[in-house]
Amino acid sequence: MENTKLKIQNLSHQYTSQWAVKDVSFDIIKNGVIGLLGSNGAGKSTLMNAMCGALYQTKGEIFINGINIRKNPKEAKKQLGFLPQKAPLHLDLTVDEYLLHCAKLRLIKKEEIYEAIAEAKTKCGIMHFSDRLLRNLSGGYQQRVGIAQAIVHKPPFVVLDEPTNGLDPNQILEVRNLIKNIAKECSVLISTHILSEVEAICDHIKMIENGIMVFEGTMEEFHNVIESNAILVKMKSPPAESELEKLEGIDTVELLNKKSGLYRFKVDNDENLLENIIKQSIKSNWRLYEINYEKASLEETFATLSKKEFINK
């Protein structure tokens, strides 16, 4: 367990008569970015509050870097960095004053504090704002300061709740890159409703729905939850669409991009279909140069796992 950043065993939590989380178990071992997904009310907040020590779970155990957070919360929280959805900033302090305050709360040794603060500021790109009042920073830079306080003590496990919420597109890209860089040295769990953000920065996904874990896996595995019924094909010398539609196993043909010769074939589940298309291309000299099954969108997969109907508008 000593190499495991986070270990959750049979975690359950009950509010009055309702179970918000029921028998959830998983490990986080490697560095990287893990996305925590779920609908509103799915149990994400309860799960995050429990793993960060802000909530005592009804049942189960949580270990941060091998330390039981319920039995030894002080030591466990030294291994943890947390940025809630609304960064806990003291706006009348300068960046340096605030990070010094946070470093002391994290019980960093006195002789190591200023070096730790300088390193966190460098990683988050805020060194040039050291003497700036927090209230005078833009939303993007305030969020960077919030991330800096979460990593100032170099924890092996960091939790970020909606880290790009309220930022403009440029700020979102900057914070995404910052999170990726931080994740080279620790495990970062992010909770977000922005599925494009999950796709942009996450290596793995964990999805909770109705208090239970409904998916754990890589981004590639998440895309493949839904069996595809469409093939994307690129050809340099394509025939007429009517000829393509005559192929056995193909229901409809749609030209997506004439310049690149990109088509979408709606197909049945014939396991030999790809091979047959390739053979026909060679025989008819269609000069096919790319073929693969179309991945389901994140929205479709999320809706399927949430047991909700996806409507493609």
N, C-alpha and C positions, 0 to 999 in steps of 0.2 A: 504493500500500500504506500510505501514511502516515496515511490516515483509517480504516484497518482496525484494530480493537482486537485481534483474534486472527485469524491466518491459519495454517492447517495444510495442508501440501502433502505428499500421498502418504506419510503417517505409517504406519510399521509397526514393531512391536516383537516380538522373539522371546525366549521363555524356554526355554533348552535347545533342544529340537526343536519346541516348540509356539509358534505365532504367536498372541499375545494380541490384537494389533491388526494389521489387514492393509489397507494402502493407503487410509487414511482422509484425506479432504480436505474442508475447509469453512472458511468465513469468518464472523466476527462483526463487524458494522460499526456497527449502530445501538445506542443506549442501550436498556435494557429488560431483562427477565428471560428467560433461556433455560433451559429444562429439559433436563438430560441424563438420559435413561432407558436402562434395560437390565436384563436379568436378572442374577442373581448369576453372576459369572464371564464376563460378556459382554465385558469389556474397559474398563469405565468407569474403574476405579481406575488402570489403566495409562495411559489417555488423560489423566486429570487430573494424574497424577504427572509425565507428560512435559510437559504444557503449563505446569506450575508450576515446571519445572526441577528436580524431585526425582528424575528418571529420565532418563537419556540414551537416546533411542530408537535402535533398530537402523538404521532408514532414515527418510528424509523430513526436512522442515524445519518449524519452528514459529517464528512471528514474533509478538511481543507489541508492539503499537503500532508495527509496522514494524521491530522489532529482533529479530534472530535470537538466540533464547534459548540455543542451543548455542554459538554463536560469541562472543556477548557477554552472558553470563548476568547479570553485575552490573547492566548498564544495563537489560536486559530486565526483571529482577525489580523494578526501580524502578517499572515500569509495571503491576505486578501486585499484587493483594491476594489473600490466601488464608486461608481458615478451614477446617482439616481437620475430620473428623467429631468428633474429641475436641479441643476448644479447648486450645491450648498455654498454659495459664494457670499462673502461679507464685502459688500460693494464699497464700503468706505475705507477698505484696506488697499494697499498697493499689492501688486503681484507677489513681491518678495515677502511682505508682511503676512500675507495670507498663506503662502506655501510654508513659511517658517512655523506658523500656527499649526498647520496640518502635519508637518514633520514632527513637531513635539507631541501631538496627539498620537502619532504612530510610534512614539517611543524610540525614535532613531537616536543612536548615541550622539552625545553632544559634539564630539569631535568629528562626526561624520555628517552632521546636518547640512552644512553649507555646500559641501560637495554633492550631496544627494539632491539638494534643491537645484543647483546649477545643472546637473545631469538631466533632471526632469524638464527643466526649462529648455535645454538644448534639444531634447527629443521632441518636445511639443512646439518648437519654433517660436518661443515667447521670450527669449533672452533679452531682446531689445525693448521689452515692455516691463522690465523689472521694477521700475519706479513709478509705473503708471497706475492710477487708481482703477480698480476693477470696474467701477461704474462707467469709466470713460473708454472701455474697450468695446469693440463690436461684438455681436452675438457669437460669431465664429471664434474669436479669440477668447471670449469668456468660456466657451466650451473647451478650448484647448487648456485653459487654466484648470477647469474641472477635471480633465483627463490627467493633467500633471499631478494634481493632489491624489489621484487614484494610483499613480505609479511611483510616487516620490520615495517610497520605502522598498521598491523593487520586489513586489509580490509575485509569486509564481502563477497566481490566478487572479484575473481582473474581470469584473462584471460591469457592463455599460448598458444602462437602460435608455433606449431611444437616443443614442448619442448624436444624431444629426437632426433631431427634431427642431423645427423652426429656423433652420439655416437656409441660405440661398444656394443655388446650384453650385457656384464656385466654392463656397464654404463647405458644402457637402463633400465635394471631391477632395478637398484638402484634409478634412477630418477622416475620410475613408483611408487615404494614404497614410495618415498618422497611425490609425488603428492597425493597418497591415504591418507597419514597421514595428510597432510595439509587440505585435503577436509573434515576431521572430524570436523574442526572448521569454515569452510567457504564453499561457492559454488565456484567450479573451472570449468571454461569453457576452454576446450582445442580444438584447431583446428589441425587436423593431416590428412595425407594421408595414414597412416599406419593402416589398418583395424584391424590387430591383436592387436595393441595397444589399440584401442577403446574397443575391446572385453575384454582385460585384466584389464582395469582400470575404464571404464565408467559405470555409473549407468543408465544414460539416454542418448538418442541421439536426436539431432535436425539436419535435413538435408535440405540444400537449393540447389535448382537447377533452373537455368535460372531466378534467382532473386526471386523465390517464395519458401515458405516453403513446402516441399513435404512429410516430416515425422517428427513427434514428438512422443516420447514414450520411453518405457524401452528397454533394450537390448533384453529381451525376446520377446517383441512385434516386434522389428526390425527383429529378426530371423523368425518370423511367418508371415511376409508380403507376402511371396510366399507360396501358399498352397502346402504342400508336397505330392508327389506321391510315396513315399518310406517309408517302415517301417523297423526298426531295431529290430531284434528278437534274444534273447539268449536262447538256450536250452541245457540241460545237456545230453539228449538222443535223438538227432535229427534223423529223418528218412532220406532216400535218397532224394536228391534234386528233382528228378523226381516226387516223391510223394508229395512234398511240392508244386510243380508247378501245381498239379491237383486241388489244393484248389480254389474254386470259388472266383474270384476277384483278383487273383494274376497272373500277367503277366510273370514275370521272377524271378528267385531266384539266389542270388549270395552269396557264402560262403566268408566271410571276414576274419574270424579268426577261424581256426579249433579247437584250444586249448580251447577257451572260448565258442565255439558253436555260434558264432555271424554270422547272416545272414542279407542280405538286400533283402527285397521283393519289387519289383516294382509292384504297385497296381493301381486299379481304385479308384473311389471316393465313394465306398460303405461305408455308415456311420456305418454299423454293422460289418465291416470287422474285427476289432480288437477283438470284442466279439466272432465272429465265429472262429478265430484262437485260441483263448484261450480255447474255448469249445472243439475244435478238439485236442488240446494238452492234455487236461485232459483225453479225451476219448482214445487217442492213447499212453498216457504215455510218451510224449516228454520231460516232466519235464521243461517246459518253465518257466524261472525265470525273464525275463525282456522283455518288448515290448513297443515301442513308435514310433511315427512318426519322421523321420529324419528331422532335421532342415536344412533349406537352408543355404548355406555358406554366410558370410558377403559380399563376392564379388558378388554373385548372386543377393542378395537383393539390394546392391548398384547399380548394373547395371540395375536392374528392375526399381528402382526409378529414375535412370538417363535416362531412356528410351533408354538404350543401350543393345545390344545383348551380353550375357555372353557366352564366348567360354571356355569350360572345356578342357584344353589341357592335 
